[in-house]
Amino acid sequence: MADAEPSLQIHRFPLSADVDALRFLPRLSAFDRFVVAALHDYDTHTSSLQLHSLTLPHLTEKDRPNLHLRSSFAYSSRISALSLSQSPERPILVASTVAGSLHFLFLDPVDVSLKSEYSVEDKSLHAGPISGVDVLRDGAECVTVGQDGKVNLVQMAESKLTYGRVGDTKGLSEFTAVRWGSEVEFATGGLGFGVQWWDRRDPRGIVSQFKGSSWFRGSKSGIVHSVDIHPSRKHMCVVGASSGTVFAWDIRRPQQPILLAGVGLDERTPAPSESEVWTVKYDTYMQLPNAGPSRILPVMMSSEDGMLAVLEHGVEPLDLLAEACAINSFDIDPLRPSDVICGLGFETICLLTRP
């Protein structure tokens, strides 16, 4: 009799607070991996950034991974967005808050702990909460967006932060998500399922945009929560938004988005979720042989109604996890993409290992 195929392994680590966001750190050790989590405690109304080591033995029925707290930074305001540079020599973590502050934290490579911090004070960048932040791979610069319609670039130079404004709609438009496409280009998302493409070399700022309210049956209430851009296909964004909506946006054809999931928009389009899609990421674990440049690569999504699923254009969704609470955030290990970590609304970090 043939051996049974290996199955998805799921491990849960209870915490003392809700997990708003989390990221895998670049590989720093041959044996341990490290996870940074943004937590919020409703009882004490405090938030923190915590660095955990994740030890993965040879997983068998008797082996279990371990999650161990290494260091923590406390904040008086809730963390609204989290981004991480991918430089293994000096990972830089950038966190924003609902009070409007921005924080750069550095990792000590010797004892693997969060040691130092540089900050921009409340409301220096935005009049209200910072709703989205993304840092370049080398950590030298990040972009922030807010519901006040402002877009800022923040640079780290000579142990201090400098910043400047590159866009301001004066409140006529709100931005809720941002993602770098290259060192000079980035995408933003906002109300009405809208997406914008920015180029720092162009004085106009926005060089291409999609007004989603004109396509999604005139809906102006939909909100973009997450944008991802594949490093080898910067022309193609994937977007997570309201009503279980996930779509691909090609800046070469800006008014022809491709719907991957959504409720009530197309009877032929699957809808693994009916609520807010909090995070979308290209799923590097799912390989498509001979995928042409116009083929949409597989995408992972998480939602307010507790779904974690992989979407592929024209294929039924692959459900990985269904929880009784929101999956606020997830991350895919860039060096071992079979591993996924999720932050659950029920004060838990969940680790999934795919066969």
TAPEGI-V965551 format. One record per residue. N is the residue number from 0. BURIAL is 1 if it has 24 or more other ideal C-beta (glycine too) atoms within 12 Angstrom, else 0. Layout:
n=N burial=BURIAL
n=N burial=BURIAL
//
This chain:
n=0 burial=0
n=1 burial=0
n=2 burial=0
n=3 burial=0
n=4 burial=0
n=5 burial=0
n=6 burial=0
n=7 burial=0
n=8 burial=1
n=9 burial=1
n=10 burial=1
n=11 burial=1
n=12 burial=1
n=13 burial=0
n=14 burial=1
n=15 burial=0
n=16 burial=1
n=17 burial=1
n=18 burial=1
n=19 burial=1
n=20 burial=1
n=21 burial=1
n=22 burial=1
n=23 burial=1
n=24 burial=1
n=25 burial=1
n=26 burial=1
n=27 burial=1
n=28 burial=0
n=29 burial=0
n=30 burial=0
n=31 burial=0
n=32 burial=1
n=33 burial=1
n=34 burial=1
n=35 burial=1
n=36 burial=1
n=37 burial=1
n=38 burial=1
n=39 burial=1
n=40 burial=1
n=41 burial=0
n=42 burial=0
n=43 burial=0
n=44 burial=0
n=45 burial=0
n=46 burial=1
n=47 burial=1
n=48 burial=1
n=49 burial=1
n=50 burial=1
n=51 burial=1
n=52 burial=1
n=53 burial=1
n=54 burial=1
n=55 burial=1
n=56 burial=0
n=57 burial=0
n=58 burial=1
n=59 burial=0
n=60 burial=0
n=61 burial=0
n=62 burial=0
n=63 burial=0
n=64 burial=1
n=65 burial=0
n=66 burial=1
n=67 burial=0
n=68 burial=1
n=69 burial=1
n=70 burial=1
n=71 burial=1
n=72 burial=1
n=73 burial=1
n=74 burial=1
n=75 burial=0
n=76 burial=1
n=77 burial=1
n=78 burial=1
n=79 burial=1
n=80 burial=1
n=81 burial=1
n=82 burial=1
n=83 burial=1
n=84 burial=1
n=85 burial=1
n=86 burial=0
n=87 burial=0
n=88 burial=0
n=89 burial=1
n=90 burial=1
n=91 burial=1
n=92 burial=1
n=93 burial=1
n=94 burial=1
n=95 burial=1
n=96 burial=1
n=97 burial=1
n=98 burial=1
n=99 burial=1
n=100 burial=1
n=101 burial=1
n=102 burial=1
n=103 burial=1
n=104 burial=1
n=105 burial=1
n=106 burial=1
n=107 burial=0
n=108 burial=0
n=109 burial=0
n=110 burial=0
n=111 burial=1
n=112 burial=1
n=113 burial=1
n=114 burial=0
n=115 burial=0
n=116 burial=1
n=117 burial=1
n=118 burial=1
n=119 burial=1
n=120 burial=0
n=121 burial=0
n=122 burial=0
n=123 burial=1
n=124 burial=1
n=125 burial=1
n=126 burial=0
n=127 burial=1
n=128 burial=1
n=129 burial=1
n=130 burial=1
n=131 burial=1
n=132 burial=1
n=133 burial=1
n=134 burial=1
n=135 burial=1
n=136 burial=1
n=137 burial=0
n=138 burial=1
n=139 burial=1
n=140 burial=1
n=141 burial=1
n=142 burial=1
n=143 burial=1
n=144 burial=1
n=145 burial=1
n=146 burial=1
n=147 burial=1
n=148 burial=1
n=149 burial=1
n=150 burial=1
n=151 burial=1
n=152 burial=1
n=153 burial=1
n=154 burial=1
n=155 burial=1
n=156 burial=0
n=157 burial=0
n=158 burial=0
n=159 burial=0
n=160 burial=1
n=161 burial=0
n=162 burial=1
n=163 burial=0
n=164 burial=0
n=165 burial=1
n=166 burial=1
n=167 burial=0
n=168 burial=1
n=169 burial=0
n=170 burial=0
n=171 burial=0
n=172 burial=1
n=173 burial=1
n=174 burial=1
n=175 burial=1
n=176 burial=1
n=177 burial=1
n=178 burial=1
n=179 burial=1
n=180 burial=1
n=181 burial=0
n=182 burial=0
n=183 burial=0
n=184 burial=1
n=185 burial=1
n=186 burial=1
n=187 burial=1
n=188 burial=1
n=189 burial=1
n=190 burial=1
n=191 burial=1
n=192 burial=1
n=193 burial=1
n=194 burial=1
n=195 burial=1
n=196 burial=1
n=197 burial=1
n=198 burial=1
n=199 burial=1
n=200 burial=0
n=201 burial=0
n=202 burial=0
n=203 burial=0
n=204 burial=1
n=205 burial=1
n=206 burial=0
n=207 burial=1
n=208 burial=1
n=209 burial=1
n=210 burial=1
n=211 burial=1
n=212 burial=1
n=213 burial=0
n=214 burial=1
n=215 burial=1
n=216 burial=0
n=217 burial=0
n=218 burial=1
n=219 burial=0
n=220 burial=0
n=221 burial=1
n=222 burial=1
n=223 burial=1
n=224 burial=1
n=225 burial=1
n=226 burial=1
n=227 burial=1
n=228 burial=1
n=229 burial=1
n=230 burial=0
n=231 burial=0
n=232 burial=1
n=233 burial=1
n=234 burial=1
n=235 burial=1
n=236 burial=1
n=237 burial=1
n=238 burial=1
n=239 burial=1
n=240 burial=1
n=241 burial=1
n=242 burial=1
n=243 burial=1
n=244 burial=1
n=245 burial=1
n=246 burial=1
n=247 burial=1
n=248 burial=1
n=249 burial=1
n=250 burial=1
n=251 burial=0
n=252 burial=0
n=253 burial=1
n=254 burial=0
n=255 burial=0
n=256 burial=1
n=257 burial=1
n=258 burial=1
n=259 burial=1
n=260 burial=1
n=261 burial=1
n=262 burial=1
n=263 burial=0
n=264 burial=1
n=265 burial=0
n=266 burial=0
n=267 burial=0
n=268 burial=1
n=269 burial=1
n=270 burial=1
n=271 burial=1
n=272 burial=1
n=273 burial=0
n=274 burial=1
n=275 burial=1
n=276 burial=1
n=277 burial=1
n=278 burial=1
n=279 burial=1
n=280 burial=1
n=281 burial=1
n=282 burial=1
n=283 burial=1
n=284 burial=1
n=285 burial=1
n=286 burial=0
n=287 burial=0
n=288 burial=0
n=289 burial=0
n=290 burial=0
n=291 burial=0
n=292 burial=0
n=293 burial=0
n=294 burial=0
n=295 burial=1
n=296 burial=1
n=297 burial=1
n=298 burial=1
n=299 burial=1
n=300 burial=1
n=301 burial=1
n=302 burial=1
n=303 burial=1
n=304 burial=1
n=305 burial=1
n=306 burial=1
n=307 burial=1
n=308 burial=1
n=309 burial=1
n=310 burial=1
n=311 burial=1
n=312 burial=1
n=313 burial=0
n=314 burial=0
n=315 burial=0
n=316 burial=1
n=317 burial=1
n=318 burial=1
n=319 burial=1
n=320 burial=1
n=321 burial=0
n=322 burial=1
n=323 burial=0
n=324 burial=1
n=325 burial=1
n=326 burial=1
n=327 burial=1
n=328 burial=1
n=329 burial=1
n=330 burial=1
n=331 burial=1
n=332 burial=1
n=333 burial=1
n=334 burial=0
n=335 burial=0
n=336 burial=1
n=337 burial=1
n=338 burial=1
n=339 burial=1
n=340 burial=1
n=341 burial=1
n=342 burial=1
n=343 burial=1
n=344 burial=1
n=345 burial=0
n=346 burial=1
n=347 burial=1
n=348 burial=1
n=349 burial=1
n=350 burial=1
n=351 burial=1
n=352 burial=1
n=353 burial=1
n=354 burial=0
//
